[in-house]
Amino acid sequence: MNQLLYMTFSLTMLGALINRMHFLTTLLCIEGMMLTLFVMMTITLPNTNMISTTSMPIILITLGACEASAGLALLVITTTTHTNDHMKNLKLLKC
C-alpha cells in the first residue's frame, strides 16, 4: 500500500514537471500530490500513537484548499487578461 502511494506521489510530481506549459494541468498535478500526502498521513499517523499528530491531516487539507483557491484565482486573472493559461504569461503579471 505504501509503495502504491509513493508511486502515485512520484507520478503526480513527474506530471507537474512535464506539463509545465499549461497552468491548469500543473494545478491538477499539485492537487494530486496534496491528496496523496493526505492519504499517506491518514494511514500512517494513527499508527504512531501520538495525540499531537492527529490533527495534521486536517491542517494539510486546509492548506491544500487555500493553495487551490489561490491557484484558481491566479488562473482566472491570467485567463481574463491573456485569454490562455500558458505558464509563460505568469511572468507578465505585475502587482
OpenMM code with the backbone's topology and positions (N, CA, C; nanometers):
from openmm import Vec3, app, unit

residues = "MET ASN GLN LEU LEU TYR MET THR PHE SER LEU THR MET LEU GLY ALA LEU ILE ASN ARG MET HIS PHE LEU THR THR LEU LEU CYS ILE GLU GLY MET MET LEU THR LEU PHE VAL MET MET THR ILE THR LEU PRO ASN THR ASN MET ILE SER THR THR SER MET PRO ILE ILE LEU ILE THR LEU GLY ALA CYS GLU ALA SER ALA GLY LEU ALA LEU LEU VAL ILE THR THR THR THR HIS THR ASN ASP HIS MET LYS ASN LEU LYS LEU LEU LYS CYS".split()
positions = [
    Vec3(0.0818, -0.1196, 0.0000),
    Vec3(0.0000, 0.0000, 0.0000),
    Vec3(0.0860, 0.1257, 0.0000),
    Vec3(0.1909, 0.1263, 0.0806),
    Vec3(0.2771, 0.2434, 0.0846),
    Vec3(0.3500, 0.2640, -0.0470),
    Vec3(0.3890, 0.1538, -0.1124),
    Vec3(0.4571, 0.1672, -0.2409),
    Vec3(0.3643, 0.2273, -0.3457),
    Vec3(0.2366, 0.1924, -0.3400),
    Vec3(0.1402, 0.2492, -0.4331),
    Vec3(0.1249, 0.3994, -0.4102),
    Vec3(0.1220, 0.4412, -0.2852),
    Vec3(0.1108, 0.5837, -0.2551),
    Vec3(0.2369, 0.6592, -0.2939),
    Vec3(0.3526, 0.6004, -0.2697),
    Vec3(0.4773, 0.6643, -0.3120),
    Vec3(0.4839, 0.6756, -0.4639),
    Vec3(0.4365, 0.5732, -0.5333),
    Vec3(0.4344, 0.5759, -0.6795),
    Vec3(0.3379, 0.6831, -0.7298),
    Vec3(0.2226, 0.6945, -0.6655),
    Vec3(0.1257, 0.7966, -0.7045),
    Vec3(0.1823, 0.9358, -0.6835),
    Vec3(0.2474, 0.9580, -0.5704),
    Vec3(0.3080, 1.0882, -0.5443),
    Vec3(0.4172, 1.1177, -0.6461),
    Vec3(0.4982, 1.0189, -0.6780),
    Vec3(0.6064, 1.0386, -0.7749),
    Vec3(0.5519, 1.0682, -0.9142),
    Vec3(0.4449, 0.9993, -0.9528),
    Vec3(0.3870, 1.0236, -1.0849),
    Vec3(0.3225, 1.1613, -1.0953),
    Vec3(0.2580, 1.2070, -0.9892),
    Vec3(0.1998, 1.3410, -0.9942),
    Vec3(0.3083, 1.4477, -0.9938),
    Vec3(0.4180, 1.4224, -0.9232),
    Vec3(0.5290, 1.5172, -0.9270),
    Vec3(0.5924, 1.5194, -1.0659),
    Vec3(0.6063, 1.4030, -1.1266),
    Vec3(0.6591, 1.3949, -1.2622),
    Vec3(0.5648, 1.4640, -1.3606),
    Vec3(0.4352, 1.4476, -1.3405),
    Vec3(0.3381, 1.5165, -1.4252),
    Vec3(0.3465, 1.6671, -1.4111),
    Vec3(0.3713, 1.7155, -1.2897),
    Vec3(0.3864, 1.8598, -1.2697),
    Vec3(0.5126, 1.9113, -1.3376),
    Vec3(0.6159, 1.8298, -1.3409),
    Vec3(0.7400, 1.8720, -1.4063),
    Vec3(0.7300, 1.8658, -1.5585),
    Vec3(0.6590, 1.7675, -1.6100),
    Vec3(0.6484, 1.7519, -1.7556),
    Vec3(0.5470, 1.8497, -1.8145),
    Vec3(0.4326, 1.8655, -1.7508),
    Vec3(0.3248, 1.9508, -1.8038),
    Vec3(0.3355, 2.0923, -1.7504),
    Vec3(0.4475, 2.1556, -1.7720),
    Vec3(0.4670, 2.2907, -1.7206),
    Vec3(0.4147, 2.3984, -1.8135),
    Vec3(0.3607, 2.3617, -1.9287),
    Vec3(0.3175, 2.4634, -2.0236),
    Vec3(0.1839, 2.5251, -1.9833),
    Vec3(0.0900, 2.4429, -1.9381),
    Vec3(-0.0421, 2.4930, -1.9009),
    Vec3(-0.0554, 2.4977, -1.7492),
    Vec3(-0.1132, 2.6059, -1.7017),
    Vec3(-0.1262, 2.6290, -1.5583),
    Vec3(-0.2290, 2.5353, -1.4952),
    Vec3(-0.3347, 2.5029, -1.5680),
    Vec3(-0.4399, 2.4181, -1.5121),
    Vec3(-0.3909, 2.2760, -1.4875),
    Vec3(-0.3136, 2.2199, -1.5783),
    Vec3(-0.2610, 2.0849, -1.5568),
    Vec3(-0.1603, 2.0827, -1.4429),
    Vec3(-0.0850, 2.1908, -1.4277),
    Vec3(0.0076, 2.1993, -1.3150),
    Vec3(-0.0685, 2.2045, -1.1831),
    Vec3(-0.1775, 2.2802, -1.1796),
    Vec3(-0.2605, 2.2856, -1.0586),
    Vec3(-0.3213, 2.1498, -1.0261),
    Vec3(-0.3660, 2.0780, -1.1276),
    Vec3(-0.4230, 1.9450, -1.1044),
    Vec3(-0.3187, 1.8480, -1.0508),
    Vec3(-0.1968, 1.8562, -1.1012),
    Vec3(-0.0901, 1.7691, -1.0506),
    Vec3(-0.0553, 1.8029, -0.9059),
    Vec3(-0.0542, 1.9306, -0.8726),
    Vec3(-0.0249, 1.9705, -0.7345),
    Vec3(-0.1370, 1.9242, -0.6415),
    Vec3(-0.2616, 1.9314, -0.6879),
    Vec3(-0.3728, 1.8818, -0.6067),
    Vec3(-0.3645, 1.7309, -0.5875),
    Vec3(-0.3194, 1.6603, -0.6895),
    Vec3(-0.2985, 1.5164, -0.6749),
    Vec3(-0.1909, 1.4851, -0.5728),
    Vec3(-0.0864, 1.5666, -0.5701),
    Vec3(0.0192, 1.5485, -0.4701),
    Vec3(-0.0345, 1.5731, -0.3298),
    Vec3(-0.1157, 1.6760, -0.3141),
    Vec3(-0.1726, 1.7056, -0.1823),
    Vec3(-0.2680, 1.5947, -0.1372),
    Vec3(-0.3468, 1.5420, -0.2287),
    Vec3(-0.4383, 1.4333, -0.1944),
    Vec3(-0.3619, 1.3077, -0.1550),
    Vec3(-0.2534, 1.2788, -0.2253),
    Vec3(-0.1718, 1.1628, -0.1908),
    Vec3(-0.1067, 1.1805, -0.0543),
    Vec3(-0.0566, 1.3009, -0.0258),
    Vec3(0.0007, 1.3271, 0.1067),
    Vec3(-0.1041, 1.3130, 0.2164),
    Vec3(-0.2266, 1.3584, 0.1882),
    Vec3(-0.3341, 1.3454, 0.2864),
    Vec3(-0.3641, 1.1988, 0.3162),
    Vec3(-0.3727, 1.1174, 0.2120),
    Vec3(-0.4000, 0.9747, 0.2316),
    Vec3(-0.2849, 0.9081, 0.3059),
    Vec3(-0.1621, 0.9444, 0.2715),
    Vec3(-0.0463, 0.8872, 0.3410),
    Vec3(-0.0478, 0.9229, 0.4894),
    Vec3(-0.0830, 1.0479, 0.5196),
    Vec3(-0.0853, 1.0898, 0.6595),
    Vec3(-0.1977, 1.0226, 0.7367),
    Vec3(-0.3137, 1.0073, 0.6751),
    Vec3(-0.4239, 0.9443, 0.7472),
    Vec3(-0.4000, 0.7957, 0.7689),
    Vec3(-0.3210, 0.7332, 0.6849),
    Vec3(-0.2906, 0.5909, 0.7032),
    Vec3(-0.1795, 0.5700, 0.8052),
    Vec3(-0.0744, 0.6510, 0.7993),
    Vec3(0.0434, 0.6243, 0.8825),
    Vec3(0.0403, 0.6905, 1.0199),
    Vec3(-0.0228, 0.8058, 1.0346),
    Vec3(-0.0171, 0.8757, 1.1634),
    Vec3(-0.0932, 0.8077, 1.2770),
    Vec3(-0.2046, 0.7401, 1.2545),
    Vec3(-0.2673, 0.6699, 1.3683),
    Vec3(-0.1808, 0.5581, 1.4255),
    Vec3(-0.0881, 0.5079, 1.3500),
    Vec3(-0.0007, 0.4013, 1.3989),
    Vec3(0.1092, 0.4522, 1.4915),
    Vec3(0.1295, 0.5831, 1.4984),
    Vec3(0.2363, 0.6378, 1.5823),
    Vec3(0.1954, 0.6525, 1.7283),
    Vec3(0.0655, 0.6461, 1.7580),
    Vec3(0.0123, 0.6579, 1.8946),
    Vec3(0.0506, 0.7894, 1.9617),
    Vec3(0.0609, 0.8939, 1.8836),
    Vec3(0.0876, 1.0267, 1.9384),
    Vec3(-0.0363, 1.1128, 1.9169),
    Vec3(-0.0842, 1.1735, 2.0226),
    Vec3(-0.2063, 1.2532, 2.0146),
    Vec3(-0.1816, 1.3835, 1.9393),
    Vec3(-0.0611, 1.4359, 1.9443),
    Vec3(-0.0333, 1.5645, 1.8811),
    Vec3(-0.0350, 1.5570, 1.7289),
    Vec3(-0.0260, 1.4384, 1.6707),
    Vec3(-0.0239, 1.4263, 1.5250),
    Vec3(-0.1601, 1.3963, 1.4645),
    Vec3(-0.2645, 1.3878, 1.5450),
    Vec3(-0.3953, 1.3507, 1.4907),
    Vec3(-0.4581, 1.4621, 1.4075),
    Vec3(-0.4236, 1.5864, 1.4320),
    Vec3(-0.4832, 1.6964, 1.3560),
    Vec3(-0.4017, 1.7344, 1.2328),
    Vec3(-0.2896, 1.6713, 1.2101),
    Vec3(-0.2047, 1.7085, 1.0966),
    Vec3(-0.2712, 1.6863, 0.9606),
    Vec3(-0.3461, 1.5771, 0.9367),
    Vec3(-0.4129, 1.5652, 0.8059),
    Vec3(-0.5159, 1.6746, 0.7802),
    Vec3(-0.5856, 1.7175, 0.8841),
    Vec3(-0.6841, 1.8251, 0.8680),
    Vec3(-0.6141, 1.9564, 0.8346),
    Vec3(-0.5016, 1.9823, 0.8973),
    Vec3(-0.4245, 2.1029, 0.8672),
    Vec3(-0.3735, 2.0979, 0.7238),
    Vec3(-0.3277, 1.9812, 0.6800),
    Vec3(-0.2776, 1.9668, 0.5433),
    Vec3(-0.3881, 1.9884, 0.4410),
    Vec3(-0.5052, 1.9346, 0.4653),
    Vec3(-0.6146, 1.9515, 0.3694),
    Vec3(-0.6634, 2.0968, 0.3685),
    Vec3(-0.6534, 2.1668, 0.4818),
    Vec3(-0.6881, 2.3088, 0.4864),
    Vec3(-0.5898, 2.3913, 0.4052),
    Vec3(-0.4611, 2.3632, 0.4203),
    Vec3(-0.3605, 2.4337, 0.3406),
    Vec3(-0.3747, 2.4010, 0.1923),
    Vec3(-0.4135, 2.2783, 0.1610),
    Vec3(-0.4375, 2.2412, 0.0218),
    Vec3(-0.5546, 2.3176, -0.0386),
    Vec3(-0.6586, 2.3401, 0.0403),
    Vec3(-0.7731, 2.4174, -0.0082),
    Vec3(-0.7345, 2.5633, -0.0310),
    Vec3(-0.6525, 2.6187, 0.0574),
    Vec3(-0.6046, 2.7563, 0.0389),
    Vec3(-0.5177, 2.7674, -0.0855),
    Vec3(-0.4334, 2.6673, -0.1073),
    Vec3(-0.3473, 2.6658, -0.2258),
    Vec3(-0.4304, 2.6554, -0.3525),
    Vec3(-0.5354, 2.5748, -0.3491),
    Vec3(-0.6209, 2.5588, -0.4666),
    Vec3(-0.6965, 2.6874, -0.4978),
    Vec3(-0.7459, 2.7551, -0.3956),
    Vec3(-0.8197, 2.8790, -0.4205),
    Vec3(-0.7281, 2.9885, -0.4732),
    Vec3(-0.6065, 2.9971, -0.4213),
    Vec3(-0.5117, 3.0963, -0.4731),
    Vec3(-0.4714, 3.0633, -0.6164),
    Vec3(-0.4527, 2.9364, -0.6455),
    Vec3(-0.4173, 2.8961, -0.7814),
    Vec3(-0.5289, 2.9228, -0.8803),
    Vec3(-0.6527, 2.8948, -0.8409),
    Vec3(-0.7655, 2.9211, -0.9302),
    Vec3(-0.7876, 3.0703, -0.9506),
    Vec3(-0.7635, 3.1503, -0.8477),
    Vec3(-0.7742, 3.2956, -0.8639),
    Vec3(-0.6690, 3.3460, -0.9625),
    Vec3(-0.5483, 3.2952, -0.9517),
    Vec3(-0.4428, 3.3333, -1.0452),
    Vec3(-0.4746, 3.2853, -1.1863),
    Vec3(-0.5365, 3.1680, -1.1978),
    Vec3(-0.5768, 3.1166, -1.3289),
    Vec3(-0.6833, 3.2055, -1.3921),
    Vec3(-0.7797, 3.2508, -1.3141),
    Vec3(-0.8850, 3.3384, -1.3664),
    Vec3(-0.8266, 3.4718, -1.4100),
    Vec3(-0.7366, 3.5273, -1.3304),
    Vec3(-0.6742, 3.6550, -1.3664),
    Vec3(-0.5940, 3.6416, -1.4948),
    Vec3(-0.5168, 3.5348, -1.5064),
    Vec3(-0.4353, 3.5138, -1.6257),
    Vec3(-0.5220, 3.4904, -1.7482),
    Vec3(-0.6295, 3.4143, -1.7322),
    Vec3(-0.7161, 3.3840, -1.8461),
    Vec3(-0.7910, 3.5079, -1.8933),
    Vec3(-0.8337, 3.5927, -1.8024),
    Vec3(-0.9065, 3.7123, -1.8445),
    Vec3(-0.8152, 3.8159, -1.9081),
    Vec3(-0.6908, 3.8227, -1.8652),
    Vec3(-0.6018, 3.9237, -1.9226),
    Vec3(-0.5314, 3.8764, -2.0487),
    Vec3(-0.4997, 3.7476, -2.0583),
    Vec3(-0.4213, 3.6981, -2.1716),
    Vec3(-0.4945, 3.5952, -2.2567),
    Vec3(-0.6161, 3.5584, -2.2237),
    Vec3(-0.7025, 3.4637, -2.2949),
    Vec3(-0.6439, 3.3238, -2.3112),
    Vec3(-0.5453, 3.2861, -2.2337),
    Vec3(-0.4965, 3.1478, -2.2297),
    Vec3(-0.4317, 3.1233, -2.0944),
    Vec3(-0.3953, 2.9976, -2.0697),
    Vec3(-0.3398, 2.9631, -1.9389),
    Vec3(-0.1955, 2.9143, -1.9487),
    Vec3(-0.1217, 2.9678, -2.0427),
    Vec3(0.0182, 2.9276, -2.0561),
    Vec3(0.1008, 2.9832, -1.9405),
    Vec3(0.1967, 2.9039, -1.8958),
    Vec3(0.2783, 2.9434, -1.7810),
    Vec3(0.3698, 3.0609, -1.8130),
    Vec3(0.4046, 3.0798, -1.9403),
    Vec3(0.4936, 3.1904, -1.9750),
    Vec3(0.4270, 3.3256, -1.9515),
    Vec3(0.2927, 3.3293, -1.9465),
    Vec3(0.2222, 3.4543, -1.9206),
    Vec3(0.2286, 3.4960, -1.7745),
    Vec3(0.2627, 3.4052, -1.6848),
    Vec3(0.2691, 3.4409, -1.5430),
    Vec3(0.3831, 3.5371, -1.5144),
    Vec3(0.4829, 3.5404, -1.5987),
    Vec3(0.5933, 3.6336, -1.5801),
    Vec3(0.5514, 3.7763, -1.6127),
    Vec3(0.4401, 3.7910, -1.6850),
    Vec3(0.3937, 3.9225, -1.7257),
    Vec3(0.3046, 3.9893, -1.6219),
    Vec3(0.2549, 3.9132, -1.5232),
    Vec3(0.1662, 3.9711, -1.4222),
    Vec3(0.2456, 4.0560, -1.3244),
    Vec3(0.2017, 4.1763, -1.3051),
    Vec3(0.2655, 4.2671, -1.2101),
    Vec3(0.1632, 4.3049, -1.1035),
    Vec3(0.2094, 4.3206, -0.9813),
    Vec3(0.1196, 4.3599, -0.8723),
    Vec3(0.1045, 4.5099, -0.8691),
] * unit.nanometer
topology = app.Topology()
chain = topology.addChain("A")
for resn in residues:
    res = topology.addResidue(resn, chain)
    for name in ("N", "CA", "C"):
        topology.addAtom(name, app.Element.getBySymbol(name[0]), res)
